[in-house]
């Protein structure tokens, strides 16, 4: 594990910062009335905001993460409102050190975070253990089902499992979770702030541009190829690419340069494209503003089967029409809600990306209609945070 961390630090030096945390060693002063909330990475940190803020109304939180992008984003969001640390590695001695130091009164794991030692060590201390906003993709369900003899004992230690939908409830039951502790409460991701007026977006760029967000290795070439085709028919179009991991921005810039596409890496919101045809964002935390500025967006992590998609609610809540690729297993229920209302475009194959971009750029009324329908989906599914909090408070009492 140490070797893996050092290898990752070659791309992101923050992997080795506070390395002692991984061994359960912390200098932070423990607070009273403390809840341990674990959000593994960037996506979970962003998605759990509404729930974390609700819990903070009555309790203190130590928020643990596993990645530098998650840590940096958490610090941006919460600043000094709570304690933010790297989670200990999932070994008894490290987890026990964490628990001895912070002495939390409960453990909340966000989404599909089944950490055996986190759970077992917390259970031995009689802590309430909560799985919030829980989901289980089809592929994860099959994998866990093959380990049911082991995972069933871990699941039996949860005080409550708050699932996003009936489908996920059935899957958790299928891998051995106790039906009596499973409650369907929807997704807290719908409790985002909706931009009331896109025209008031800060730092708006007059030039029309398309946006590709949360892209992963292997997707950028597909996106760039579609952009090259798009420029043949819409000569003035520009593009902004936001990789899921900012340390990849240089690699994306190199691909663009090899294709003779003028580009630049920005660490902040762009004010103008100048001579550039594409801007690559080497920073996190800018998606809300970029969605508000863009005409059309592609949600990355969906063009290759090994990623499973990313949060589509961010685009919808910021009034940006959006496209997703064929691979969205991490958001299947949420995506189904948008598809049922014709509130987005889902590709059958990555090669369709150019046509999808062109279809939306050529039709202002279609884009507006998709935005309106997407906002309707969000408004009809809000309120999960309050449901989560009610169940969590009942368990804590």
N, C-alpha and C positions, 0 to 999 in steps of 0.2 A: 504493500500500500504506500509506503514511504517513497519507493522508487517511482510508482505511478504518479504521485503528487509532484515529484521533482521533474518528471518528464512533461507533465502538464504545465509546470511553471515556466518551461521554455517558451511557451506561447503566451502565458498570462502569469506574470511574476507574483500576483496576489495569491496564487495557490500556496506559496510557502510562507506567506505572512501569517502570523499567529498560528504557526504549525502546532504549537503546544496545545491549542484547543482540541486538536484531533486526538490527543492523548488524554483528554479530560482535565486539562490544567487551565485554570482561568484566574485572571486578576481582578475581574469585575466584582464589585461589592454586591453580595446577594441582598435582594429586597424582601420585605415582608409580603405575604399574600400573593405569592408568585405562581404563575402558570407557565409551564414549558410548552411553547408552541413551535412545532417543527414544520418549516416550509422548505423543501429540499433545494429548489433552484429559482431562477428568475421568474418563470411563469407562475409558480406557486406563491412567491412573494407578492407579485402584482395581484393575482386573483384573490388572495386572502385578505386584502386590505379592509374591506367593509366589516368582516368578521373580527379582525384584530382590533380595529378601532372601537367596535361595540364592546368587546371584552375589556378594553382599557378603561371604560367608563366606571368599572367597579374594581378591577384587579390589575396588578402589575404583570408584565409579561417578559420572559426571556425568550427571544426569538432565535432559534437555531437554523442555520442553512448549511448546505454542503458545497456550494460553489461560489467563486469570487463574484460572478455576475449577480447572483442572488444577494450576497452580502452588500455589494455596492448599491444595488437598487433599494435594499431595505434601509440603508443609512440615508439615502436621499429622501425616501418616503417618511421615515419616522424620526430622523435626527436623534434627539435625546429623549424621545417620548417612551422608549423602552430599551432594554438591553439587547444587543445584537451580537451573536457569536457564531463561530463555526461549531457544528455539531460534533460530538465525539464519534470516533469510529465505533462501529457496533460490536464492541467486545466488552465483556463483563467489567473488567478492571477500569476501562475508560469511562463507560457509562456510569458506573458507581461513583467515580470521582466527580462527574458532572452532578449527579444527584446529591452527593454529600456536600458539594460546594453551594449549589443554588437552593437545595431543599424545596423543590416546587410542591404545590399541593395538588397538581393534576398535570396530565400529559395530553396535549391535543396534536394529533398527526393530521396533516392536510392532504387530501386526495389519496392516491394509492401508495401510501408510505407504510408498509408493513415491515417494521424493523424489529426482528425477534428479540434482541437484547434490550433495546429501548423499552419494549413492551413487558418483557419478563421481569426485568429489574424494577420497573415502576410498579408492577403488580405485587412483587414481594414486599413493597413498602405500602401496599394498600392504597395506591393512588388511583383515582378515577382515570381511565384511559379512553379517549374519545377519538374516533376516526371521523373527521368532518369533510363535507363536500365529497364524499367517497364515490369512486367510480372504479369499474373493472372492465377494461376492454376485452373483446372476444379472445384476443391472443393471450392476454394476461390470465384470463379465466382458464383457458386450456392449460397454461403452464402451471398455475397454482393447483388446478384439479389433479394434475399428475403427482403433486406433492401433498395431496389432501391429508394423508396420514400424519404429516408434520404440521402443516399450516392450520389444521383444525384446532390443535391445542393452543396455538398462538391466538387465533381468533376468539377462542373462548375467554380470553383475558380482557377483551374489550368491554367496557361498561356500556357503550352505546356506539352504533355505527349509523351515521347520518348520510344516506345515499342520495344521489342526484335524481334518480328515477327508478321506476319499477323494474326496469331491465337490469339495473345494477343490483337491486335488492335480490332478485332471483339468482344472479351470478354469485353474490356473496353467500347466499344460502347453499348454493351448489358446491362451494368449496369448504363448507362446514361451519359457517357462522350461525349463531343462534338466532332464529327468526324473531325471538322475543326482544332482541336489542336493536333490531334494524328498523329505521324510520325513513320514509321517503319525504324529503324536504326541498327538493329542487337544487339549483346551483346558485351559490353566492355570486358567481360571475355576472349574473344579470343585474346585480345591484351596483352598477356603474353609474357615474354621473354622465347624463346626456348633454351634449353640446346643443344649446337652444338655437344658436344661430351660427351657421358655418361661416357666414360672411364676416363675423367678428374674430375669426382665427388670428392669433398673433403672428406677426412677421410674415404675412401672406406673400407669396411669390406670384407675380402676374403671369408668368409662364406656366402653361398647362404641363402637368407632369403626372406620370403613373408611379406607383409606389409598390415595391416588393419588400415585405417585412419578414423578419425572423427566418431568413434563408439559411440553409445548411449546405455543407459541402456536397457537390454534385448537382445542386439545384441552380446555381448561378449561371452555369453554361446554358441551361434551358431558358432561363429568363432573358439572358443577353441575346440569345439567338432570336427569341420572339421580338425583342426590342429592335434588332436589326431589320427584321421583316416589317415591323410596324413603321419604322422611319421611311421606308420606301413609299408608303401611302400617306403618312402624316409627317411631313418633313420637319415640322417644328417641335415635335413631341420630345419631352425630356423624361428622365427617369431618376428616381432615388432608390437605392438599395440599402436596406438595413439588415445586416447579418445578425443571426441570433447571438453569436459570440463576436463581440467587437474586434477581438484579436485577428479575425479572419479578413478584416477590411483590406489589408495590403494584398492578400492573395486575390481578392475580387478585383481590386484595382489593376493588378497585373493581367488578369484575364481580359479586362476591358481594353487595356493598352495593346495587348496582342491582337485584338480585333480592330485596332486603330480608332477606338472610341475615346474621345477626350473626357477625362474624368478627374475628380479630386476627392480626397478623403476629408470629411468634416467631423469635428468633435462637438459641433453645436448645430442648431437649426440653420439651414442655408438661407441667406437673404436674397441671393440671386445666383443663377447658374453661370453667368459671365460667358466664357467660351466653352464651358463644359457641357457635354451632352448627358452625362450621368454623374451624380454625386453619391458617394458611398459614405454612410454614417458609421463612424467608429466609436459610437457611444450608446449607452442604454438610456432609457427614461424619456425619449423624445417622441414616442409613437403617437400619443394622443394628438400632439400639435401637428405632426406630419399627416395623420389621417384627415385632420381638419383642412389641411392645405391641398391634398391630392384630389385628383378627379376620380381615379380608380385604383384599387389596391389588389395585390395578390398576397394571400396569407401563406407564408412559407412553411416548411416542414411537411408539406402536403404533396409535393411532387415526386418524392421518393418513398418507397414502402417502409423503409427502416426508421422513419421519424414519427409519423402519426398525427401531424398537424399541430397548430397552435391556436390561441384564443381569437375567435372571430367576433366576439362581443365588443372588443375594443374598437374595431373598424365600424361596426354597426352603430355603436353609441356615439361615435364622432361623425356620423352622417357621411360615411364614405362607402360607396358601392364596392363590393368585394367579390373576389374569385378565390376558390380553393381548388387544390388538385384532387386526385382520386383517393388519396390516402389520409383520412381524417379519423382514424380509430379512437384517438384520444378525446374527440369531441362529437362522437357519433350521435348521441341524443340531442345535443344542442343544435348540431347542424341539421338534423331532421326537421326541427321546428322551423328553421329558416327556409329550407327547401320546400316544405309543405306550403309556405306562403309566397313562393317565388321571390324570396328576398335576397338571393345570391345566385351565383353561377358556380356549379361544381363541374369540373372537367372529368371526362371519362378517361382521358389520356393526356399526359403532359404536353403532347404535340399540339393540343387544341388551344394552348395559352394565347398565341397570337390572335386567333379568331375571336376569343373571348374579350381580350383587350379592345380589339377593333369594334366589336359589337357594342360595347358600352361607351366607347369614346364617340362613336358615330350617332348615338341616340340619347340626347339629353333627357327626354321624357322617360326613357327606360331607366336611366340612372336614378332620376328623382323618385320614380315609382318603387324601385328596389330599396332606396333609402327609407321611404315612408313605411314600407312593409317591414323592414328590419326593425325600425323603431317600435312598430306595433308588437312585434314578437318580444322585444325587450320589456316593454311596458306590461305585457300580459304575463310575464314570468318573473317579475320583481318580487321581492319580499322574502327570499330564502334566508337572508341574514337574520331577520327577526325570528324565524322558525328555529334556525340553528341555536341562536342565543337562548331561546326558551328552554330547549332540551339540555343545553350545556349547564344553565343555571340550576335546573332541576337535579342534575347529576352532582353538581358541586355542593348543593345543599344536603 
